[in-house]
Every structure is written in structure tokens, then in C-alpha cells.
């Protein structure tokens, strides 16, 4: 989970810490598409080694904003040329209502509870029991978003709209309702789900079935299996990779048609149970 609050945009450079230490860079990676050739003056700022990388972060605060950004890009470019790797933020997703469809974002703010605005509301039945699309998959057919003012909407309606409540009751049962929950206990396991394009390719189906918050492009195959207990760095954010996730029954539903294929679930568990962080 993120150790601090920061802004993430698509195509952000990424590097993964594979060894202990404050600024390890044994696998520093970046989106090569956004790295430009820089003037030689920055080539003397630091060299790609853990000790000098720490020195770079200590000295960059003395630079102006433009120079600092150029210096950071030079480091990323140098690292990409040495490692041959290029990972970047490919997609960002937010799901304002748990178990409903979400929204694809160009940028988002991440904090200790994941993407700001994620899973703020959930469905409950008449007895107050927590309801998800595992048992009521028709919830997946509704799409939740946050508008420009931060108001939560479902299919264009305010989430408190009486007509929306009637639709939820049709799915869950009489007395069902949507409930807001800002607490850290609103998540099933952890507040942020990360997937890689390599693992999704191995998965062989629409990546939306996995409901990731952040999808990383440029990852080789199922290399994400080795990431638990390591750190994912995106700009000023440090995200701790805590565990691998097994697939749940929600992945058996097509996100567009809601048709279910249970054979898909068995195959998913057999082949990919430990493939996505």
C-alpha cells in the first residue's frame, strides 16, 4: 500500500526495489516513450549506483523545478538503457461503489488507503449484511463514478437517488440500500490492487475481470510473482507489495454481458492463482 500521498498519472515512470535500502535501484525502470535526450550537464549529477542515487535525491532539492525534472528523467533514461527494461503506469482504475463497475482514470491521488475515492460505498441487505457481486453479480452491471465536484454517481444518478435504491432492491432484495463507509475496513484484504500487462496476457481474458487499481505496462510475463515484500516506486510514491491475490468468483463474469463461465474459474485458479500482485 502507498506509504504517503501522491499523484499518479498514466505513463508515469516506475521502478521496483529488489533489495533492502532507501534508494535501491537494481531494477530501475521507466516508460521510455516519455524520456527525452538531455544535455550532458546532467550526466555528471549522479551515476547509477545505490550510493550515488541517494546523493542524487539529496542534491536535487537544490535544483529548480525544470532542472530537477530533467535530472530525474536523465536518471530514468540511463537506467532504462542499462537494464533494457521499461515499465510504466498503463491504466488507473477506481471503483467508487464496491462490486459495481468502475471508472478508468488518466490520473489519481494515492494514499495509505489506495486510490482516493475507491470503494467508498457498498450495498447492504435489509439486515445490514454486507453484499457483494460474488453473490449478487448483477451489481457489476452498474457503473459508479465521481463527477468533477467529487459527487458519487451510479449510472449518472446521485448514489442517494431513490430510483437507484429501488434498482439495488431489485437485485439484493427488499430493504437493501447503499451505505457509505470511509473506514479502512471497507476493503476485502488490502486497499490497492496492482496488475501487470504481462500477467493479464497470461490470464488471457479482459483485464477488467481482475478489477485492478493500477495496471503496469512493460512487465515481462508473470514477473510480478516475485514482487511481494518489495517496493514499487512511482514518482514520489512508495507502494509496498504485500501479497499475491488469488482469483475470486467475480472473474467468471464478463464485465459487459455479465454472462458467467464457471469453467473459467477453475482454469484461473489452476493456472494463475499466484500470478498477480
C-alpha positions in Angstrom: 0.0 0.0 0.0 1.2 3.6 -0.6 3.4 4.9 2.2 2.4 8.6 1.5 0.0 10.6 -0.5 0.9 11.4 -4.1 -0.4 11.9 -7.6 -0.2 9.2 -10.3 -0.8 9.6 -14.0 -0.8 7.2 -16.9 2.7 6.8 -18.4 4.4 7.6 -15.0 7.9 6.1 -14.8 8.2 3.1 -12.4 11.0 1.3 -10.7 10.9 -1.7 -8.4 13.2 -2.1 -5.3 14.5 -5.6 -5.3 17.0 -5.1 -2.4 16.8 -3.5 1.0 17.8 0.1 1.5 16.4 3.6 1.0 17.2 4.1 -2.7 18.0 0.6 -4.2 17.8 0.6 -8.0 18.8 -2.9 -9.1 15.8 -2.7 -11.3 15.0 0.9 -12.0 12.6 1.2 -14.9 10.8 3.9 -16.8 8.5 4.5 -19.7 11.0 5.1 -22.5 8.4 6.9 -24.6 8.4 9.9 -22.2 12.2 10.1 -21.7 13.9 12.7 -23.8 17.6 13.1 -24.6 19.1 15.5 -22.1 22.1 17.8 -22.2 25.4 16.4 -20.8 25.3 18.7 -17.8 23.0 16.3 -16.1 25.1 13.3 -16.8 27.5 14.3 -14.1 24.8 14.7 -11.5 24.9 11.0 -10.4 25.8 7.6 -11.6 23.5 4.5 -11.4 24.7 3.1 -8.1 22.8 2.9 -4.8 25.1 5.4 -3.0 25.1 7.9 -5.8 21.4 7.5 -6.4 20.9 8.6 -2.7 23.1 11.5 -3.4 21.0 12.5 -6.4 17.9 12.7 -4.2 19.8 14.7 -1.6 21.1 17.2 -4.2 18.1 17.5 -6.5 16.3 19.6 -3.9 18.8 22.4 -4.6 17.8 22.5 -8.3 15.0 24.5 -9.8 11.8 22.6 -10.8 12.6 22.3 -14.5 16.2 21.2 -13.9 15.0 18.7 -11.3 12.6 17.1 -13.7 15.2 16.9 -16.4 17.6 15.4 -13.9 15.1 12.8 -12.9 14.4 11.9 -16.5 18.1 11.5 -17.2 18.4 9.0 -14.3 15.4 7.1 -15.7 16.8 7.2 -19.2 20.2 6.0 -18.1 18.6 3.2 -16.0 16.5 2.0 -19.0 19.5 1.9 -21.3 21.4 -0.2 -18.7 18.7 -2.6 -17.7 16.8 -2.8 -21.0 13.6 -2.6 -19.1 10.8 0.0 -19.5 7.8 -0.2 -17.1 5.2 2.5 -16.7 1.7 3.1 -15.4 -0.6 1.7 -18.1 -4.0 2.1 -16.6 -5.6 3.5 -13.4 -9.0 2.4 -12.2 -11.3 3.5 -9.4 -14.4 1.7 -8.1 -16.4 4.2 -6.0 -19.0 1.6 -5.2 -17.8 -1.8 -4.2 -18.8 -4.6 -6.5 -20.0 -2.2 -9.2 -18.3 -1.3 -12.4 -15.7 1.5 -12.1 -14.1 4.3 -14.0 -10.8 4.4 -15.9 -8.7 7.5 -15.0 -5.9 9.4 -16.5 -4.6 10.4 -13.1 -5.4 9.7 -9.5 -4.3 10.5 -6.0 -3.0 7.6 -4.0 -2.7 7.4 -0.2 -2.5 4.9 2.6 -6.0 3.7 1.7 -5.2 3.3 -2.0 -6.8 5.4 -4.7 -8.7 8.3 -3.2 -12.4 7.8 -3.8 -12.1 4.0 -4.2 -14.8 1.7 -2.7 -16.5 4.5 -0.6 -19.9 2.9 -0.8 -21.2 -0.7 -0.6 -24.5 -2.5 -0.7 -26.2 -3.9 2.4 -29.4 -6.0 2.7 -32.3 -5.3 5.0 -30.5 -6.9 7.9 -27.3 -4.8 7.4 -25.4 -7.6 5.9 -22.6 -6.7 3.5 -23.5 -7.6 -0.1 -21.0 -8.1 -3.0 -21.3 -9.2 -6.6 -19.9 -12.6 -5.5 -23.5 -13.5 -4.5 -25.3 -10.8 -6.5 -23.4 -10.4 -9.8 -26.0 -8.1 -11.3 -24.4 -5.3 -9.3 -21.5 -5.4 -11.8 -23.8 -4.1 -14.4 -23.9 -0.7 -12.8 -21.1 1.8 -13.2 -20.0 4.1 -10.4 -18.1 7.3 -11.0 -17.0 10.5 -9.2 -18.0 13.7 -11.0 -15.9 16.8 -11.3 -17.2 18.1 -7.9 -16.4 14.7 -6.2 -20.0 13.7 -6.1 -20.5 9.9 -6.3 -22.9 8.8 -9.1 -24.1 5.5 -10.3 -25.2 5.4 -14.0 -25.4 9.1 -13.9 -27.6 9.3 -10.8 -26.6 10.5 -7.4 -25.9 7.5 -5.3 -28.6 8.6 -2.8 -31.3 8.8 -5.6 -34.5 6.9 -4.6 -34.7 5.3 -8.0 -31.2 3.9 -7.6 -32.2 2.4 -4.3 -35.1 0.7 -6.0 -32.7 -0.8 -8.5 -30.5 -2.1 -5.8 -33.5 -3.6 -4.0 -34.4 -5.4 -7.3 -31.0 -7.1 -7.2 -30.5 -7.7 -3.5 -34.0 -7.7 -2.1 -36.5 -5.5 -0.3 -34.9 -3.1 2.2 -31.4 -3.2 0.5 -29.6 0.1 0.3 -26.2 1.7 -0.5 -24.1 2.7 2.5 -21.1 5.0 2.6 -18.1 3.7 4.5 -14.8 5.8 4.8 -13.2 3.4 7.2 -10.1 1.3 6.4 -12.2 -1.8 7.0 -14.1 -1.4 3.7 -11.6 -3.4 1.8 -11.6 -7.2 1.5 -7.9 -7.6 2.1 -5.7 -4.7 1.0 -6.6 -1.2 -0.3 -4.8 -1.3 -3.6 -4.7 -4.0 -6.3 -1.8 -3.9 -8.8 -1.8 -6.0 -12.0 0.8 -6.2 -14.8 0.2 -6.3 -18.5 2.3 -9.4 -18.7 0.2 -11.3 -16.2 -3.0 -10.1 -17.8 -1.7 -11.5 -21.1 -1.1 -14.8 -19.4 -4.6 -14.6 -17.9 -5.9 -14.5 -21.5 -9.1 -12.5 -20.8 -10.3 -9.0 -20.3 -8.2 -7.4 -17.6 -11.3 -5.7 -16.2 -12.4 -9.0 -14.7 -9.5 -8.7 -12.2 -10.6 -5.2 -11.1 -7.1 -3.8 -10.6 -6.5 -0.2 -9.4 -3.2 0.1 -11.2 -2.0 -1.8 -14.3 1.7 -1.7 -15.0 2.8 -1.8 -18.6 6.1 -3.2 -19.8 6.3 -6.1 -17.3 7.7 -9.3 -18.5 5.3 -12.2 -18.3 4.4 -13.1 -14.7 7.5 -11.3 -13.2 5.1 -9.7 -10.7 5.1 -13.0 -8.8 8.4 -12.1 -7.4 7.3 -8.6 -6.1 5.8 -9.4 -2.7 7.8 -7.9 0.2 9.3 -5.4 -2.3 8.6 -1.8 -3.1 7.0 -0.2 -6.2 8.2 3.4 -6.8 6.0 5.7 -8.9 7.4 9.3 -8.7 7.3 10.2 -5.1 5.1 7.3 -4.1 6.4 4.1 -2.4 3.9 1.2 -2.6 4.6 -1.9 -0.5 3.7 -5.1 -2.4 2.3 -7.2 0.5 0.9 -10.3 -1.1 -0.3 -12.1 -4.2 -4.1 -12.4 -4.8 -6.0 -15.5 -5.7 -8.9 -15.0 -8.1 -12.4 -15.0 -6.8 -15.7 -16.0 -8.5 -16.2 -12.4 -9.8 -13.7 -13.1 -12.5 -16.1 -15.6 -14.1 -18.4 -12.8 -15.1 -18.0 -11.0 -18.4 -17.9 -7.3 -17.4 -20.1 -6.3 -20.4 -22.6 -9.1 -20.7 -22.5 -10.4 -17.1 -22.5 -13.9 -18.6 -20.8 -16.4 -16.3 -18.4 -19.3 -17.2 -17.6 -21.4 -14.2 -15.1 -23.4 -16.2 -13.1 -20.2 -16.5 -12.8 -20.0 -12.6 -11.3 -23.5 -12.4 -8.8 -22.7 -15.1 -8.0 -19.4 -13.4 -7.3 -20.9 -10.1 -5.2 -23.7 -11.6 -3.0 -21.6 -13.8 -2.9 -18.1 -12.2 -3.6 -18.4 -8.5 -0.3 -16.8 -7.7 0.4 -14.6 -10.7 -1.0 -11.2 -9.9 0.2 -9.0 -7.0 
